[in-house]
Amino acid sequence: MASSEPLFKRVAVIGLGLIGGSLACAIRRNGLAGTVVGTDQRDEELQLGKELGVIDQSASSIAEAVQGADLVVLAVPVRATRKVLEQVRPALELDAILTDVGSTKSSFVTDVEAVFGSLSPRVIPGHPIAGSEKSGIRAANPELFANHKVILTPPDDVSQPHLARLKALWEGCGATVLTMSVAYHDEVLAATSHLPHLIAFSLVDTLAGEDENMDIFRYAAGGFRDFTRIAASDPVMWHDIFLSNRDAVLRVIDHFTHDLEQLRTAIANQDSATLLRVFSRAKAAREHFSKMLSGQAYVTNNSEKQVTFRLKPGGAITGDIRVPGDKSMSHRSIMLGALADGVTEVKGFLEGEDSLATLQAFRDMGVTIEGPDDGFVRIHGVGMHGLQAPRGPLYLGNSGTAMRLFAGLLAAQPFDSELTGDASLSGRPMGRVADPLRAMGAVIDTAEGGRPPLKIRGGQKLSGIHYEMPVASAQVKSCLLLAGLYAEGSTSVTEPAPTRDHTERMLAGFGYHVHRDGATASVSGGGKLTATNIDVPADISSSAFFLVAASIAPGSDLVLRHVGMNPTRVGVINILNQMGASIEILDEREIGGEPVADLRVRSAELQGIDIPEDQVPLAIDEFPVLFIAATCAKGRTVLRGAEELRVKESDRIQVMADGLAALGVETTVTPDGIIIDGGQTIGGGTVNSHGDHRIAMSFAVASLRAEGEITVTDCANVATSFPGFVELAQDTGINISAEGAE
C-alpha cells in the first residue's frame, strides 16, 4: 500500500533479528518511510541487511541511527532494553515516537522511566503477535505481520496524533492493531503465550532425562510434536521474557498448578464427571477461542469482522427447506437443562453465535455439555444449586435474550458474576430487567444508562413480587420467572399483551409448575427441574424471511419444514395472511409441548393493512422483513404500538426507514411505528444494517423486487441468529454473495 507521502521521514530500527528485520523490510516495501536505517550489534547481520535490501542505510552506532529519526523502534532482547535506551536518549529527537516490539511491556516501561525519568506521551510500547522458528536477518519477511495482531499499550496521556501514526504504520504492514493497558497485556500474554512455552520447555527437558529417552522421542505421536514444537524457540529470548514478566508468569503458573492438581485428584479418584466437564469445556474453548477471549482486546471478536452482502435484483423463491432451530428455545433448553437433575438431550439446537455463547457461559459455570454436533447437545444438569462461580466475566456476544435471562438466573446465586457483550449489546438498555430484580432483593450494578456490563452480587435472598410489565416483553417476563424459581413465595408477571411463552412451556416440560391466569404467569420458588429431551423446531423468525421472499417474488413456490407454530409467535403468519399471502399450513403436530407444522408459501398480490395492535408482540422480531412486504404491497400499511422495536439490536424502525430511503422508498416514521405506502419502486443503493442481523437479511429479501443492485454493509452478526443464511438464500433463488465472511 505504497503512499505518495510516507508516514515517517526516517525510521530507525535497532536490532535486525527476525522481528526488527521483518518490520524494516515491510516498512520499505510499503513505502511507509522515506528512509529506513538499521543498526545491530552484529556487524555481519547489519551488512547483510543492507545487501538484502532490508534497510536503506546501516548505522555503526545506536546514536547514529537515532539521529534525525521521527520513529525509533527497539527490537532487542528484553534484558538488553535499558542499556540500549541509555544510548538512545542523547540522540532522540524531541518529537520522535519511541516504541518497541518486546513480549513484556511492564519491563519496557520500567526501563524507560529509569533512563528518561518519566514516560513521555510519545513513548508507545508495542508487541506484534507474530514470529517464526527461524531467526536472524535472513529470516526477515515483509509479510510476517499480515493478518496478525499488534498490541499497543499507550500511556493514559498518549499523544493521540503520534498514536494514530504508529497505528497506521502497523496497519500499513498488514497488521490489525489493538490497544490495552500494560498490566493487562502482560497478564494475557503470560497465560496465552508464556505459560505454554514454559510447559513445552519443561516437558521436553523432563522426558529427555528419562533412561529410555530415545524410544520416547522415537515413538512420539504427532500430538507430542505439535505440543512441544515451541520448545525449539530461542532459549535466551525466553529466559529474558520469563524473568522480565516474573510476577504475571508466577500468577498463571500457580493457577495452572492448582487446576492440574485437581485433574490429578480426579484421575486418582476415578472421578469421570470432573474429567468430562474439564475436557468438554476445554474442547469448546479451543473451538470457540475468540469467544472465550473476546472480552480481551488480544483477540478480534466477530463484531470487528467486516461482512458485506451484495445482491443482484430479481429471482424467484423455490425449494423444500428447513431453517435452523428456534433461537429462543435453544437458549432456554441449555439454561433449564443445566439447572435440571439428570441428563437432557436436545435435538435441533441452533448453532449460531448467540446460542453458543449461552452454552459456553454454562460451561464456564461448571456444567458439562457435550456437543453441539449437527444440532445435538447433551447437557449433564447440576441441579438448581449446582452452578459454580465462573473464573471471569460471562461473555454473551450479541445476545440480548441471553443477558436478560441470565440476569434472572444469576440474581440469587451464591457467587458474584458479571455479564458482558459485544459493542452492540453493550449499548442496549438493561434497566427494565435490573429494576424489577432489585425489587426482588437482587444487587445489580450497570454502566451508565442501565447498560452492560451487569455486575450481579451473589448471596442475595430474593422475595417474590407481582410485576405489571409496562411494555410487553418475553425477555423481561422470562427473566423474572427464572429469578422466581429461587425466590421465597410466589413471583407473578402480568403482560399488557401476549408475548412468546417458550419459558412457561419449557418449565412445564422440565416438571416445574407454572400457573397461568389470563395475562398473568406465576411460579413459586423452591422447586426442582427434572431432565427431559427437547426437539427444537425450526425458528419462525428465521422462516419469516423466506415467507416474505416467496410472497413478493413472482413465480415462487416454497416449502418450509418443521416450523415452530407457537401461538405467541405466529404474528408474522397472521399479518401476512391478512395482507393476502398464500400460506398453506400442513401436517400440524405437537413435539415436546410445542406445536409445529410444514408451511407452503407461494407468490401473491399483497395488500396494505392497518396491522392489528394485538399482533404486534406476536411478530416483534419479524417487522423488519414485514416492512419489505409492505413496500411491495398495494396500498398503505400502518404499524402502531411497536415501541419495543426501538430498543432491539438497533432502532429497527428508524434503521429500516433509513435503509428504504437509501433505495428510494419514502416512509413516515412515528414514535411507535411507521407508515409505508406500497407500490413504490425499490432502487439500487447501499444500506447500512448497523450490525443488526434482521436488518441485513430483510434487505436481502428486498433485492427480489429491486431494480438495481443492493449493497448491505455491517452484516457480520447475521451468524448470531441464522448461520448458513447466505447459502440457503442462494439455494432458494436470492442472488446474494457475502464479502469478508470466513
N, C-alpha and C positions, 0 to 999 in steps of 0.2 A: 504494500500500500504506500508506494512512494509519494512524497508530498513535495510540492514546489518550494515550500517554506518549511525547513526542518524544525522539529520541536526544540532542539538544542543546538547551539553552535559548536560546543566542544564537550564531549563526554569522556571522562577518564575512568577506565576500568582497572582496578587494582587487583591483580590476581587473575591469571589466564588459564585456570583449570577448566573443567567441563562447564560449569555454570557461567563463570565470567567470560570464557571464550565464546560460548554459545550466545550470550547476551550481546557481546560486542559484534559478533557476526550478524545477528538478527537486526541490530540497530543499523548496521551498514547496508544490509540487503534491502531494508525497508525505507531507507532514506530518512531516518528519524533524527540524524545529527549531521552537522556539517563535517565534523572530524571526530573520529574515534581513536583515542590514544590509549595504549595499554602499557602496563608495567608488571613485572613479575620478578620474584627473587631468583628464578632460574633463568639464566641468560639464554640457554638453548630454547626454552619454551617461548621466550619473548621474540627471539629471532625467527622461530618457526611461525609464530603468529603473524608476523609481517609478511613472510614468504607465502603463507597460505591465504593471505587476504582477509584474515580475521579482524585485523585492526588496520587503520590508516597509518598510524605513526607509533613508534616504540619510544619509551622514555627510560632513561637509565636510572631514574630515581623516582620515588613517590612524589616528591616536591615538584619535579619537572612535569610529571603527568598531570598533577592537580592544577598547576599554574594556568589561569585563564579558563578553566573548565566551569561550565554552568551546571553540570551534573557530575557528581563523583560517586562511583559505585564500588563498595568494598566487597570483593569476592575472595576472601581469605579465610583460613581456618578460624573457627570461633575463638580459640585461645590466643590467636595472634592479633585480634582486633585492636586491643588497647595500644600495643606497640606501633601498629600501622597508623592509628589515629593521631598519635603523637607526631608522626611525620607529616600527616595531612594538614594538621591545624595551621602551621605557619603560612602555608601556601593557599589555603582555601579562600576563594572569593567570597565577599560579604553576602552576595545574593545567590550563591550556588546552593543547589539541593544536595544533601548528603544522604545516601541510602546504602543498604547492604542486601545480601542475599542469604544470610545465615539462617540456620534452623531454629535458633533460640533468640528471642527478642529482648527478654529482661536483661540478659548479659550484655547485649549491644547497648541498650540504654544506659546501663550502669557504667560501661566503658566510656561512652560519650560524655556523661556527666562528670566522670573523673578527669577526663582530658580537657573538656571545654568549660567545665564549671556549671553548666546547665544544659537543658535540652532545648535547642533552638526550634522555632516553628518551621524551620526549613530542613530539619532532620526528620526523615520519614523512614523508619525501619521497614524492610520488606523481606518476603520469603516466597520464592517461586516453588510450587509443589511439582517439581519435575526433576528428573535425574536419569542416570544410566549406570550400568555396572562398569562402563568404560570410564576412563579419566584422562586428564591431560588435554593439551591444545588440539591434538589430532582428533579427539572425540567431539570437538566443537561442532554444534549442529544448529543452524539458524531456525530450524523447525521445532526445536526442543520444547518451546513454550506454547506452541499452537494447541489450542483446545485443552490447555491445562490452566490451573488456577494459580494466581499470585495473591498472596495475602499482604496487605499493607497495614501497619499498626501505627497510624499517625498520632502525635500528641493531641491533647484536647484543644490547644491553641494553634494547631497547624495552620500554616499559610494555605488558604484554600486554592489560590491560583497555582502555587507550587505543587500541591497535591494533585490538582487536575492535570498538570503537565506530566507528572510522573505516571499517573494512571494512564494517560493517553499513550505514553511510550510503551508501557507493557501491553496495552491493547493493540498497539501497532505491531507488536511481536506475535500477535495471535492469541494472547492470554486473556482469561476472564479475571478481572480484578475485584477482590473482596476486601473489606476492611473489618477489623475487630481490635479490641484492646490488646496491649502487650501481654498482660497476665493471662487473658483468656486464650490467646494464641498458644502460649507455652503449655497450658493445661490440655488443650485439644491435641496438640502435636505429641505431647507426652503419651497420650492414650492411643492415638491412631498411627503413630509412626515410631516413636522412640521405644515404647514397650515391645512391639513386635520385633524390632531389630535386636533388642536385648535378649528376648526369649530365643530367637534364632541363633545368636552367638552362643548362648549358654547351652542350648540343646546339642548343637554340633560339637562343642567342646566336651560336654559330658560323654557323648557317645564315642568320640574319638579316643577317650581314655579307657574305654572298655577293652578287655582282653581280646575279644573277637571283633574288634572294630572293622577289620577288612570285610568280614561277612556282613556286618550290619549295613555298611555302606554299599556293598555289592548287591544286596538283595532289597535295598530300599526302593519302595514304590514311588510312582510319580508324585504322590501327595507329599511325601517327605522332601523330595527335591524342590517342589514348589514352595513349601513352607520355609525351608531353610535357605532358599536362594539368596535372600538378603544378607546372610552371614558372609557372603563374598564381598560385602561393601568395605570401603576404606576404613581400616581399624583406627587410624589416627583421627580421622574426622569424627567417628562415632565416640571415641574416647573423649574428644573435646565436647561433643554435644551433651553427653551424659553428665559430665562434670559441670558444664555451664547451666544446664537445666535441672540441677540436682533436686531441688525441692519438689517440683512438679512430677519428676520421674519417680521420686520416692513415694509420693502420694498414690500414684497409679500402680506402682509395684505392690504397695500394701493392700490396695483394693483388690487387685488381681489375685494376690496370695490368699486373701480371705475367701474369695469365690472359688479358687482352686481347691482349697481345703474343704469347702462344702461339697464339691464334687467327689473328692477323695472319700469323705464320710459317706456319701450316698452310695458309692460303689462298694465300700466295705460293708454297709448295712443292707445291700441288695435293694436299695430304695429306687425302684424303677420310676415312680411318679416324678421324683425330683429330676432324675436324668432326662426323662422325656420332656419335662417342662423347660429345662435349660436348653436342651438341644433344639427343640422346635422353635423356641424363642430366638435362638441364635441363627437358625436357618432363615427364619423370616427376616431378621435384622440384616443378614447378609444380602438377601434377595431385594430388600427394600431399603438399602443403606442410606439413600438420600433422604428418605423419610425419617429415619432414626436421627439423622444429624441436621435436619432442615432448620431446626431452631438455632443452629450454629452457622455462622457465615462461612465456615470452612467448606460447606457443600452448597452448590447451587440447587435450590429446590425447583419443583415443577413450575411454580409461578414465574420463574425467571426465564423459562424457555419461551421463545417466540414462535408461535404457530399461526400460520395464515391460511385461510380457506380461499381457494379460487374456484369460482363457479361460472360455468357457461350456461346460457339461458336454454330453457325448453326441456323436454323429456316427458315420458310417461312412466307411471309407477306400477310395476307388476312384480309378481313373485309370491312365494309362500315362506314366511319368515317367522322367527321367534326372537324378539328383542331381549336384551339382558334382564336379569331378575330385578324385582322391585327394590329400590334403594332403601325406602323406609323400613321395609320388612327385613332386609339384610342387616341394617343397623341393629334392629331390635332383637333379631334372632341371636346375634352374638352377645348382646347385653344380657338378655334373660337366660340364655344358655350358660353363660359364665357364672351367674348367680344361682343356678339351679343345683340340686343334688342329683348327681348322676351324669351320664354322657348324652349329649344332644347331638344329633346328626342333622345337617342342613343340606338340602339339595337346591340348586338354582341360585346359590349365593352370587350376588353381583360383585365381580372382581374389579370394581372401579376404585379409584384412589380414596374417595370418601369412606367407603365401606372398609377398605383395607386399613385405613387409619384407625377406625374403631377397633378392628381386630387386633392391630398392633398395640393399642393402648391397653387392652386387657392382658395381652402377653406381658406387657411391662408391669402389670399388677399381679403377676404370678399365675395366670391362668394358662394351662396347656391347651393349645389349639392346633390341631393337625389340618393341613391344607392352607389355602384353598387349592383344590385340584379339579379343574374343569367344573367349578361351581359347587364342589362337595367340600364340606367343612365338618370336622368332628371336634366338639368342644367338651373338655373334661371339666364340668362345673365344680366350683369350690364352695358352693352354698352361699347363703345370704351374707355371711360374716367372714368369708374366706379370702377376700381380696387383700393383697399385700401392698405396702407403700411403694410407689414407683421410685426409681432412682433419680428421676428428674422430671421436668415438665412433660405432660402428655400432649403431643403434637397432633392436632386434628385436621391439618391441611386446610381445605376449603369448606369443611362441613359444618354448617350452622346447626343442622339436626343433631350431629354428634355432640357438639359443645353444649347445647341446651339440655339434651337428655343426660349427659354426663354430669352436668351441674346438679341435677336432682339426685342421681345415684351416689355422688361423692359427698353430698352435703352432710350425711350422717356417718361417714366412715371414720374410723378411729385415727386416721393419719391425715396429714396435710397434703394437699395436691394443688397443682397448677395446670390450667388448660390454656394452650396456645394454639395459634393457627397461622395461616399464610397472611399476606398483606391484605387480601380481600376480606377474609374472615375477621381480621384484627380491626377492621373499620365498621363492623356491624354491631348494632346495639344488643346488649345482653341484660339490660336493666329489667326487662319485662319478665325474665326468669329470676334474676337475682333478688328483686324486691319481694315477691311473694315467698321465696325461700327464706329470706331474712325474717319474714313474718312468722315462719315456722320455727325459727331459732337458729338458722344457719348463719355462719360468719363468712361472708364473701367480700373480697376486695376486687374492684375492677379498675381499669385505666380510666382516663378522663372520658366523660360522656357515657359511662357504663359499658365501655368497650373492653374486649380482651386485651391482655390475658386476665383470666379469672383465677384468683388465688383463694382457695377454699380451706378454711381452718378445720382440722379434724377434731374429733372428740366432742362434738356438739350434740345435745339432746334435742330432737325435733318433736314438735307437737302438731297434731293435725289441725288444719284450718279449713274453712269454707272460702273458696275464692271465686268471685264473679269476674270472668275474663272480660276486659273492656273491648278487646278485639279477638275475633275467632282465630285461634292458632293451635294446631295439633301439637306443635313442638312445646308450647307452654303447658298445655294440658298434660302431655306425656311426662314432662319434667316433674310436675307437681305430683302426679300419681306415683311415679317412681320414688320420689322422696317420701311419699306417704307409706310406702312399704316398710320404711324404717321409723315412722313417726308414731308417737303414742296417740291412740284414739283414731278417729276417722278423718280422712282427708278427702274433700269433695271439691269438684270443679264444675262450674256451670258455664257453658259456652253460649254466646249470643246467636250463633248459627252453627249448624252441624259441621264438624271437621273430621278428617280421617280417623278411624277408630282402631288402627292396627295395634296400638299398645293394649287397649282393652281386650281385643280378641286374642292376642298372643299371651297376655297374662292368664286368661282363662285356659288357653291351651296348655300352659305350664302348671295348671291346677290352682291358680290364685284367683279367688272370687272378686269380681268387680261388679258393684251394684250400679244399676242404671235406672234413673228415674227422670224420664223426659230428657231435658237438656243437661242433666247433672250426672256425672260419673263419680263414684267414690270407692275408696279402698280403706281397709282397716290395717294398721300396722301389726307386725309381729308374726306374719305367716311365713310360709316357705314355698319355694318353686321346685317342681319335680321335672326332671329332664324329659324331653319329648323329641319327636322327629318333625322336621319342618320342610315343606316343599314350597319354595318361594316362587310365586307366579311371575310372569313377565310384567315389567313395570308399565303401568298405563301411562305414566308421564312420558316415558320414552316412546311408547306406542303412538302418542299424540302427534309426534312429528310426521309419522307415516300416515296416520288417519287424515291429517290435513293435506299432506302431499298428494295422496291418492284422490282426495276430494277435489282439489283445484286443478290437477293436471289432466287434460283431455286424454281419453283412451286408457285410463288407469283401471286396474283390477288387481287388488292385493289381498292376501290372507295373512292375518296376524294370529299366531298360535299362543294358547295358554296365557291369555291376558288376564291380569287381576281385575275383577269386576266388583270390588268392594263398593257398597252403596255410597260411602263417603268419598269415593274417588272418581265416580263416573260422570262428573260435571261436564267434562270435555265431550263425552259422547252425547249427553243430553243437549248441550248447546249446539253441537254440530247438527244433530237431528232437527232441532228447531230451525236451523238455517237451511234445511233441505238436503242434508247429506244422505248418501246411500250407504248405510252401515247395517250389515246383517249380523245378528248375534247367533252363533252356532254352538251346539254341544255345551250348554251351560251345565256346570257341575261344581261341587264343593270339595276342596282339598285342604286338609289341615285347618278347617274352620274358616277358610277364605274362599269366596266364590270366584270361579274362573270361567272363561269361555274363549272360543275362537271368534275372530271378527273378520268379516269380508267387507271391504270398502271399495266402492267404485266411484269414478268421477261423477260430479253432479253440479247443477247450477245452484250455487248457494245464494241465499237472500240475507240481507242485513236485518238485524233484530235488536230490540232492547233486551240485553242479557238479564234474565231474572236474577234479582239480588240473592235469592236463596241458593242459586247455583254457584255463586262466586267462591265461597270457601271450598266447594267440591272440585274446583278447577283452578285453584290459585296458582299452581306451578305451570299450568298449561296455557296461560293467557298470552305469553309472547307469540306462540305459534298461532293461537286463535286470532291475534291481530293480523297475521298474514291472511288467514281465511277471510276476515272481514274486508281486507283490502281487495280481495278477489271476488267478493260477493256483489250482488246488485243491491243498491240502496244503502241506507245508513245503519251502522252498528253503534250502539251506545253501551258503555260499561260504566257502572256506578258501584260504590261500596267496596272498592278494591284498594284501600289504603295500604293493606299488607304488602302489595307489590312494590311499594317504595322502599321497603327495608329488607329486600332479598339480597342476593349476591351483588345486585346493583339496584338502582331505582328503575325497575323494569318498565314502568310507564314512560318515563322520560327518555330512557335509553332506546326503547323501541321507537318512540316518536322521532328521535334524532336520526336513527338509522333509516326509517322510512323516508324522512325528509331528504337524506343524502341520496335516495333513489328516486326523488321527485314526487313522493306521495305526501299530501298535506293531511294533517290530523289536528284535532283540537284537544289539548291536554287539560284535564280538570283536576282539582285537588284529590279526588278519589277515583279517577278513571280516565276515559278517553272517548272521543267521538271520531269515528272513521267513516268517511263516505266512500263506499266501494266503487269498483269500476275504474279507478284511476290506473294509469299506466305505471308499471314498475320499471324504472330505467336501470341502467348500469351505474356503478359507482363503488365507493369504498365505505364500508360500515365498520365502526369501532365497537366491538362487543363488550368492551370494558371488563374483560376477563370473565364474563358471565356465560356459562356453557349454554344455557337455554336461549340466550340472545343469538349466539353464534349459530346454533342448529336451526333456529327459526328463519334466519336469513338464507341458510342453505335451502330450505323449503321454498322460500320466496323466489329463488332462481328459476323454478319451474315455470313461472309466469312472467319472468323478466324479459325485457327486450334488449338487454345488454349484459356484459359480464359483470359479476359482483365479486368484490374482494372483501372478505371479513377478517379483520385483524384481532389479535389477542385471543386466540382460540385454544390455548393450551389446556384450559380447565375443562374442555369437553370430556377428557378422560376421567374426570372426577365422577361423572354420573352416567356416562354412556361409552364405555370402552368399545372400540370397533365401530363407532358410528360412521366414520368415513367409508369403510369397506362395505358396510351394509347399505349405505346410501348409494354407493356406486352400483352394487348388485341389483338394487331395485330400480335404478334409472336416473338418479340425480347425477349431473355432470360436475363432480366435485373432485378437487385434489387438495392435498394438505402440504404446505411447505414448512419445513422446520420440525416436523414430527419425527420421533425416533422410530 
